[in-house]
C-alpha cells in the first residue's frame, strides 16, 4: 500500500523550512501532498494562493511524488479523501509542539486511522517562520535567504 502523507498549512509563504520537511518526508513516504488550507471567501492572505501554488510546484518540479492541492475542509477529511493515513508536520520548538499536539489529538479523534508524524526542523531553518517573512517583505527587506524560490 502506498504511504501518502499530507503536509497541511497556510504556506503564506512556503519557506525553506517547509521545503526541508517535505524533502525529508520523502525518505519516509512514497508521496507527499502539500495541502494549502484555503477559503476562497476570505482574502486575508499576504501572498495569493495561486502564487504559492506556482512557486511550490516550481520548487519540486523534479519530484513527481510531491503534489500541491488546496482544500477548504477539515484536514482529517481531506486526508481520508486522498487515501492518506499520515500528516507530516515540522516542529521548531516546544511552542510548536504544544500547538501541534492538540491538533494531532483532534485529527486522530476525527479520523482514527490518521497518524501525525513530526520532524524536528533542521537547525539552520529553526528561526524562519512565515510571519517574520511577511513582515520583512512588507517593509521591502530581502527575504530571498528564507525562501526556496524567487518572489
N, C-alpha and C positions, 0 to 999 in steps of 0.2 A: 504494500500500500504506500502511495506517495505521501511523504511528510510535507505538508504545506503549512507555513507559518504566516500569520497576519501580523504586520508591523503597523499598528494604528497610531494616528496622531493628526494634529492640525498641520504640521510641517509648514509653518509660516514664519520663517522659511525652513527648508530642508538643509541641515548643516553637515559639516564634515563628521561630527559625532554620530549623526544619523547614518551617514554613509558607512562608517566604521562598523556600526551594529549590524547593518544589513549584510555587509560582506562577511563578517564573522558568522552571522546566522547561516550563511550558505554552507558552512562547514558542518552544520547540524541538520539542515533541512534541504529537501530536494527543490523546493520552490519557496520564494518569499513574495508575498503580496504587500506592497506598500499601500496602505489604506488611508486615504486622506478623508478625515471626517469633515463633511461639508453640508451646509444647509444653504441652498440657493436663495432662500428667502432672507438671509442675513448678509449684510455687506460689511462686517466688522473685521475682515481680513486686511492685513497690511499689504501682502503680495497677493495678486489674483491667483485663484486656484488653477486656472488654465496655465499661467506662467510656471507654477510649481510643477504641474504635471509634465510640461515640456522639459524643464530643467532636470527633473528627476529621471525621466526616460532617457534623456541625453547622457546623464551621468552613468547609467547602467546599460547603455546600448550594446555592450559586448557581453552581457549576461542575460541570455534569453530566459533564464529561470527566475528573473526578477520582473515583476509587473507592477503597474500603478493603477489603482482604481480609486474612485470617490465613493462615499457612502453617506447616507443620512438615516441611520437606524442604529439600534443597539449593536455594539461591536460583537457581542455574543451571537446575535442573529446573523450578522454579516459573515462571521467565521463559519457558522453552520451552512449557510448558503454556498460558501466557497469550498466546502469539504475540508476545512482546516480544523485541527484539534489543538493548535498551538497559537499562542500570542507571543510575539517576540517584543521584548521591552529592554531599554537600556537604563542603567542606574548610575547616576553621577555621584550621589551622596546619600546620607541617611534620610534626608528630607524626601528625596525621590522615592526611597524605599517605603517610607510611611505612606505616601500617597499611592504608589503603585500596589502596595499590599492590599489596601482597601478595595481598589478597583479589581484586582485579581480575585478577591473573595466574592465580590458581587458577580463578576463574569462567570465564575465557577458555579455559583448558585443558579444563574440563568441558563447555563449550558454545562451540565455535569461532565461532559467529555472534554471540555476546554481546559488546557493546561497553560499557565503563564510561565514563560521561560525568560529569566532575567540575565542579561550580560552586563558586567561591570564595564563602564566606559573606560576606554584606553586613556592613560594619564594625560596625554597631550591634548585630549579633547574635553577633559572634565570641566574646564571653565567656560566652555562655549554653551550658550543657550539662545534660543530664538528671540527672547525678549531683549537681550543685550544687542543682538544683531540688528533688530528693528530700530532700536534707539540710536545706535551708531549710524545706521543707514539714513535715518530720518534727518540727522544733522550733517549729512554729506561726508561722514567718515568712511574710511576704507574697510570694507568687510570681506575683501577677497580671501584673506587667510583663513576665514572661518567657513567658507562655502566651497563645495566641490565643483562649482560651475561659475561662470561669469554672469553677473546681472546685466 
